[in-house]
Amino acid sequence: MADKKISELTELTTPDGTEELVVNDSGTSKKITQTNLLSTALPLAGGTMTGDVSLGDNVKAKFGAGNDLQIYHDGTKSIISDNGQGNLYVYSDQFIINNYPDTQNMARFVSGGAATLYHAGSAKLATTATGVDVTGSVTCDGFTSTGIDDNATSTAITIDSSENVGIGGNPESWDSNVFKALSITGGGFKSSFAAQTNGAPQAVMISNAYYSTGWKRGDTGYAAALRLTPQNATGTCFQFETAPTGAADSSVTWQTPFLINSLGHTVFTSPNGSDPAMTIYNTNNVIGDWDLYLKLGANGYNTTSYFIKAWNGVAGNSFLVLGNGNVQNLNNSYAGTSDLKLKENIIDASSQWEDVKALQIKNYSLKVDKRTTPNQLGVIAQDLEASGMGGLVSEVADTDEVLDADWIASEGETEDDRPTKHVDLGTTTKSVKYSVLYMKAVKALQEAMTKIEALEARVTALEPTI
């Protein structure tokens, strides 16, 4: 139809077709005719579309009063966005997700049946009426199970009638009235984890040994055990045990080179007296290595806390490192650190003349030496206190090592295994801060030298007049 102004249109008295657009021109009805104007349009009240709907990138098909559901393509990906109220529901008796171009299944959900996940078109995990069916192996960070059936058709996992478990082999012949055990076999070597079911409760990790009316070797090699035994306040909680070689199925006699009791006390022992009970070795082997680091809390800076306490059965305390850094030993042979970088508030010392004059130097011998004549030179702590130099004296509590009367023997242990403990005797032993005393003496010597030099000068000045 050629372009026309509305004023040029023919007057209409009666519409004559459904394809006419009727307009009012100053009170006169006129029509505009368009071929197929209404027959190709979708009525507002709904209808059937017979052609495609093409929406450009980021042009959205929106649903809901608040545009809650939107479907569109943003140029790089296709998006179904449900950000309104309620949930997004998909209703289907069989819901299938395939790849493009429809050559592989990705997921399939069947009403009243399985929900199946696929990898590269192959089903890997499917739900069943009793759980899940997995095709292939499972890798996970954690696993929880209500139990393992004892109907294995191979020896991968075997549970015997006594509830002992074997992995990679049959369970050992453990005495189920005493222990329940899990045995793991690999490369011809068997290790076991066992829990005691009567007597003193304990858990044991065993290598090359089992319990059957006493401990027995698995084969001719060495045996080792880690034993956890919660007992009374002073009982053993953790101990490492070893046994030498012997015949297979022969009795095992355990040795205990290392144990920790319930109070946290750690004990190292050496079955061979010529070997150290413990060796600390830093294999890094460069300048600045540390082998041992001992640490006390903030309240440990005192003379009643210890970094190191070396005790022997003849003389008692032989070497002590106290919490405040003081060192005390039996034969008075030691050295001290004296670096400027460690010191502050440095001033010249006051006169030590009177203190040194008051010192009572004595000869004596130590009682442990059992001598009949003195062989030591030094001072007595009580004499220093009496002379007003109590600041040079300190005290430490006396202790003794006794058998632990509260110990309870574990299975296989005898009275020979009874541990010892240290008890406070209620007395103290005084010690002298000799490093400070020596400095007092040096200061007094310097004062004496000054006086001597002054007297010598006076004598030299007077000699010509005599």
CORMOLIN-V278697 format. One record per residue. PHI is phi in degrees with one decimal (* if undefined). Layout:
BEGIN
phi=[PHI | PHI]
END
This chain:
BEGIN
phi=[* | -70.3 | -63.6 | -142.7 | -78.7 | -60.4 | -67.1 | -90.9 | -74.4 | -72.5 | -67.4 | -118.2 | -99.9 | -141.0 | -58.9 | -120.5 | -175.8 | -82.6 | -105.3 | -105.6 | -102.8 | -97.7 | -125.6 | -109.8 | -114.1 | 53.0 | 91.7 | -109.0 | -76.4 | -135.0 | -122.7 | -118.7 | -100.2 | -133.1 | -62.5 | 57.8 | -60.8 | -101.6 | -68.7 | -101.1 | -94.4 | -89.7 | -60.3 | -61.5 | -78.8 | 108.1 | 169.2 | -109.0 | -92.8 | -113.0 | -129.8 | -81.4 | -114.2 | -106.9 | -116.8 | -70.9 | -57.3 | 65.6 | -92.6 | -105.1 | -88.7 | -111.4 | -132.4 | 97.3 | -61.3 | -107.2 | 52.4 | -64.7 | -113.5 | -133.0 | -127.6 | -166.0 | -122.4 | -96.1 | 103.0 | -123.1 | -157.2 | -97.3 | -133.5 | -113.5 | -114.4 | -117.2 | -121.6 | -104.5 | -75.7 | 80.3 | -102.5 | -98.5 | -107.4 | -121.8 | -101.4 | -164.3 | -73.2 | -148.2 | -104.7 | -124.9 | -116.5 | -116.7 | -79.6 | -102.9 | -106.3 | 62.9 | -113.4 | -142.5 | -73.5 | -113.3 | -154.8 | -141.8 | -125.3 | -111.9 | -61.8 | 75.5 | -134.3 | -85.4 | -106.2 | -122.0 | -109.6 | -118.6 | -125.9 | 52.0 | 86.6 | -106.4 | -65.1 | -118.2 | -140.1 | -138.0 | -76.5 | -129.3 | -67.0 | -115.7 | 164.1 | -134.1 | -117.5 | -108.1 | -102.7 | 104.4 | -92.5 | -121.0 | -117.0 | -146.6 | -82.8 | -152.2 | -148.0 | -124.4 | -135.6 | -84.1 | 154.9 | -121.9 | -66.3 | -96.6 | -114.1 | -64.0 | -92.4 | -135.1 | -91.6 | -58.2 | -136.6 | -129.0 | -117.6 | -86.1 | -67.1 | -94.0 | 70.6 | -82.7 | -116.2 | -123.1 | -115.5 | 78.4 | 177.1 | -73.2 | -62.6 | -66.7 | -84.0 | -71.9 | -76.7 | -68.4 | -76.1 | -114.7 | -134.2 | -113.2 | -134.4 | -115.3 | -111.8 | -121.0 | -114.8 | -160.9 | 60.8 | 77.1 | -120.3 | -123.9 | -122.2 | -136.2 | -122.9 | -132.5 | -123.2 | -75.5 | -105.2 | -148.2 | 71.0 | -67.0 | -65.9 | -159.9 | -119.8 | -132.3 | -106.3 | -120.2 | -119.0 | 63.0 | -158.6 | -150.8 | -110.8 | -151.0 | 55.1 | 109.9 | -80.1 | -129.6 | -78.7 | -76.6 | -141.5 | -82.9 | -80.7 | -66.7 | -123.7 | -145.6 | -148.6 | -113.4 | -119.5 | -108.8 | -135.2 | -70.6 | -130.0 | -75.3 | -59.5 | -114.6 | -74.8 | -69.9 | -102.6 | -142.3 | -147.7 | -106.7 | -125.2 | -133.5 | -145.4 | -71.1 | -67.3 | -176.0 | -70.5 | -59.0 | 67.7 | -83.5 | -66.7 | -107.1 | -109.2 | -79.2 | -113.8 | -118.5 | -76.3 | -153.5 | -150.6 | -129.5 | -91.4 | -67.7 | -89.4 | 88.4 | -72.0 | -111.9 | -126.4 | -111.4 | -132.4 | -118.5 | -60.8 | -106.8 | -61.2 | -83.9 | -106.5 | -68.8 | -70.0 | -150.5 | -124.1 | -108.9 | -135.8 | -88.6 | -79.4 | -64.7 | 57.3 | -131.9 | -61.9 | 99.2 | -63.9 | -113.5 | -106.0 | -145.7 | -126.0 | -109.7 | -139.1 | -113.6 | -71.2 | -61.1 | -85.1 | -88.9 | -83.5 | -162.7 | -101.8 | -112.3 | -106.2 | -128.6 | -82.8 | -137.9 | -137.2 | -99.8 | -128.9 | -127.9 | -75.8 | -103.8 | -105.6 | 79.7 | -67.6 | -102.5 | -151.5 | -130.4 | -116.7 | -84.5 | -63.0 | -90.3 | 93.4 | -65.4 | -119.9 | -129.7 | -138.3 | -81.8 | -109.5 | 60.5 | -121.0 | -160.7 | -135.6 | -130.5 | -83.7 | -143.1 | -99.5 | -56.2 | -66.4 | -95.1 | -122.2 | -149.5 | 55.7 | -83.3 | -139.3 | -68.1 | -69.3 | -74.8 | -62.9 | -111.1 | -59.3 | -68.5 | -62.2 | -67.2 | -61.7 | -82.9 | -64.5 | -110.8 | -84.3 | -123.6 | -94.6 | -163.0 | -134.9 | -80.0 | -60.7 | -65.2 | -77.7 | 54.0 | -95.3 | -103.1 | -132.6 | -72.0 | -138.9 | -122.8 | -126.6 | 175.1 | -120.8 | -108.2 | -56.5 | -65.3 | -65.1 | -62.2 | -62.5 | -66.6 | -91.6 | 83.7 | -113.4 | -64.1 | -66.2 | -89.0 | -115.4 | -132.9 | -130.4 | -129.3 | -71.5 | -86.5 | -129.1 | -141.5 | -98.4 | -130.4 | -67.7 | -79.1 | -72.8 | -91.6 | -67.0 | -119.4 | -69.8 | -87.1 | -56.8 | 89.9 | -89.4 | -123.0 | -61.1 | -65.8 | -89.3 | -60.5 | -79.1 | -113.2 | -146.2 | -96.2 | -123.3 | -80.9 | -84.0 | 81.4 | -121.0 | -131.6 | -120.6 | -84.6 | -132.3 | -114.5 | -82.3 | -64.6 | -62.2 | -73.0 | -60.8 | -63.0 | -67.5 | -61.7 | -66.3 | -63.3 | -62.6 | -63.8 | -63.5 | -62.3 | -63.3 | -64.7 | -62.5 | -62.8 | -65.6 | -64.4 | -65.2 | -67.0 | -64.9 | -62.5 | -63.9 | -65.4 | -61.7 | -64.0 | -71.0 | -84.6 | -56.0 | -63.8 | -89.4 | -87.7]
END
